[in-house]
């Protein structure tokens, strides 16, 4: 799955190095997206075509359930 298919606020693991990030949602330019590394506070940017794996953990809260549904929809779009 590519980074560009994720909704804002989704946590994911970058496949090339295994580090975990959260998608900020704002675009730096046409092909770059702002993300925040889990181990730091500063924003950085990644190419929208980076291969990622979303991190989905549902503890039952409504916001997490909605986010899980949005990620599943994005997975269908990226695979279809």
C-alpha positions in Angstrom: 0.0 0.0 0.0 1.2 3.5 -0.7 1.3 6.4 1.7 -1.0 8.6 -0.4 -4.0 6.2 0.2 -4.0 6.7 4.0 -6.4 9.1 5.8 -4.8 11.8 8.0 -4.0 10.7 11.6 -3.3 7.1 10.6 -0.2 5.3 12.2 1.9 3.2 9.8 5.2 1.4 9.4 7.5 2.4 6.6 8.5 -0.9 4.9 11.9 0.2 3.8 13.2 0.8 7.3 10.6 -0.5 9.7 10.1 2.8 11.5 6.7 3.9 12.7 5.1 7.2 11.8 1.8 9.1 12.0 0.4 10.8 8.9 -0.2 14.5 9.5 -2.3 15.0 6.4 -0.9 18.3 5.2 1.0 18.3 1.9 4.4 19.9 1.5 4.0 20.0 -2.2 2.4 17.8 -4.9 4.3 14.6 -4.1 5.4 15.0 -0.4 3.3 14.5 2.8 4.1 15.6 6.3 4.5 12.8 8.8 5.7 12.5 12.5 8.0 9.8 13.6 6.8 8.0 16.7 10.2 8.4 18.4 10.3 12.2 17.9 8.2 15.4 18.0 9.3 17.1 14.8 7.5 16.7 11.5 9.3 15.4 8.5 8.2 14.6 4.9 7.9 11.4 2.8 7.2 10.8 -0.8 3.5 9.9 -1.4 4.6 6.7 -3.2 6.4 5.2 -0.2 5.3 1.6 0.5 3.8 1.3 4.0 1.8 -1.0 6.2 -1.0 0.6 8.3 -1.0 0.0 12.1 -4.6 -0.8 13.1 -5.4 -1.4 16.8 -9.0 -1.1 17.8 -9.8 -0.8 21.5 -13.4 -0.1 20.9 -13.5 3.7 20.9 -15.7 5.3 18.2 -12.8 7.3 16.7 -10.6 4.3 16.3 -13.4 2.3 14.7 -14.0 5.1 12.2 -10.3 5.3 11.5 -10.1 1.5 11.0 -13.0 1.7 8.5 -11.3 4.6 6.6 -8.0 2.6 6.4 -9.9 -0.5 5.1 -11.5 1.6 2.4 -8.1 3.0 1.5 -6.7 -0.6 1.3 -9.5 -1.5 -1.2 -8.7 1.5 -3.3 -5.0 0.8 -3.4 -5.5 -2.9 -4.3 -8.2 -2.3 -6.8 
